[in-house]
Amino acid sequence: MTTTPDAATDARGTGTAATATEREIAAAEEYSAHNYHPLPVVVASAEGAWVTDVEGRRYVDLLAGYSALNFGHNNPRLIAAAKAQLERVTLTSRAFHHDRFGAFCRALAELCGKDMVLPMNTGAEAVETAVKTARKWGYQVKGIPDGQARIVVAAGNFHGRTTTIVSFSTDPEARDGFGPYTPGFDIVPYGDLAALEAAFGDDTAAVLVEPIQGEAGVLVPPPGYLAGVRRLTAERGVLMMADEIQSGLGRTGRTFACDHEDVVPDLYVLGKALGGGVVPVSAVVGSRDVLGVFRPGEHGSTFGGNPLACAVGLEVVAMLSTGEYQRRAAELGAHLHEELAAMATDGLLVRVRGRGLWAGVDVDPARFTGRELTEALLERGVLAKDTHGSTIRLAPPLTISKADLDWSLTRLRDALT
Ligand SMILES: *Cc1c(COP(=O)(O)O)cnc(C)c1O
């Protein structure tokens, strides 16, 4: 949609009204940087798996904030935890202790079966933290000569948007025009253990890998890949760092996507759902041998581990500790994949991938771009997001009812027919 002078005037509340949707989109177009291309829907409120737009239309949310909303919109337990904390204390900085910090770190470490947590805010900050941890560990523990540490990453990765992280992206959109790039990264094909092993040298400190590549289109690596990464890294004294920011915290039917191959990485990199869709909360979780490398002043964040974040994060961890959400994701996920497979058999979809309540769906590029399909779904009351080309990703809240999931799959079938 283009901005008309009238619409922009409306957005400032001085002109005659177009629709509320048009006014909001015009304001966004005029006053915000165009680093996103949102679908033309303006959300006003949400609950569970449903959102309501400014015109009162309702939609099932099959994106769930890229898995930040694993527990649904406005989850009563998480909102209650946030409200209770809002009235006590919200921010102290790490200059002082506060009474939610220890409980959160202990609970998250226990959920991960690890010793220590380093809390940050966004996913990209957690990835940056993992990169710094690997380098420090490489010099201090492994004995790599100063300034030489290397980290192996996979082609097609998505780890965030900072200058260092885009330095090892293979996506031209994410990377081009943002150099000079941070050195020290080796890129190998995803899912290829021989290539990984060949990339290891004496100066390799770590492997950073998504157990399932989300942004790349929910790419599940070949069976045995994660176990192979674990074996090779252990043999060579290299850290395995699993970016579970999107794949973790119940999405795939287990607490972590690594659990499907009984793999425990050296570092879990977590974010998105850790903040319960309420506040940004991220963390790196690992053993004392690894995260113990940090000394005061060497890393930090004004907001990382703040009381509000810890109160919400603690509730998220408590909710995951029962296994209930993981079970739902496994059961509903099996159903989702059955239904999608049936659509593929009927020739409506080209390919379906994924695990648990998470699917990447390729449609025939001659029929739809991913964007066109998400627009057709929007008209039918379903929110989804394309990734690249003719792929869309489906990741409903883990709290979605089977009836709502089935309703949205009926809409998908209709859009494809
Ligand atoms: C979203 C995501 C990130 C970045 O998280 P932000 O909170 O957007 O910075 C990193 N890694 C993966 C796998 C992600 O899905």
The ligand as an SDF file (V2000), in Angstrom:
LIG
                    3D

 15 15  0  0  0  0  0  0  0  0999 V2000
   14.6360  -15.2730   15.8480 C   0  0  0  0  0  0  0  0  0  0  0  0
   15.9150  -15.9970   15.8860 C   0  0  0  0  0  0  0  0  0  0  0  0
   17.0970  -15.3530   16.2960 C   0  0  0  0  0  0  0  0  0  0  0  0
   17.1480  -13.8920   16.6380 C   0  0  0  0  0  0  0  0  0  0  0  0
   16.2980  -13.5240   17.6760 O   0  0  0  0  0  0  0  0  0  0  0  0
   15.8870  -11.9790   17.8820 P   0  0  0  0  0  0  0  0  0  0  0  0
   15.1500  -11.9840   19.1830 O   0  0  0  0  0  0  0  0  0  0  0  0
   15.0220  -11.6040   16.7220 O   0  0  0  0  0  0  0  0  0  0  0  0
   17.1450  -11.1970   17.9150 O   0  0  0  0  0  0  0  0  0  0  0  0
   18.2420  -16.1190   16.3580 C   0  0  0  0  0  0  0  0  0  0  0  0
   18.2480  -17.4210   16.0230 N   0  0  0  0  0  0  0  0  0  0  0  0
   17.1290  -18.0560   15.6170 C   0  0  0  0  0  0  0  0  0  0  0  0
   17.1980  -19.5220   15.2880 C   0  0  0  0  0  0  0  0  0  0  0  0
   15.9390  -17.3650   15.5060 C   0  0  0  0  0  0  0  0  0  0  0  0
   14.8430  -17.9860   15.0790 O   0  0  0  0  0  0  0  0  0  0  0  0
  1  2  1  0
  2  3  1  0
  2 14  2  0
  3  4  1  0
  3 10  2  0
  4  5  1  0
  5  6  1  0
  6  7  2  0
  6  8  1  0
  6  9  1  0
 10 11  1  0
 11 12  2  0
 12 13  1  0
 12 14  1  0
 14 15  1  0
M  END
$$$$
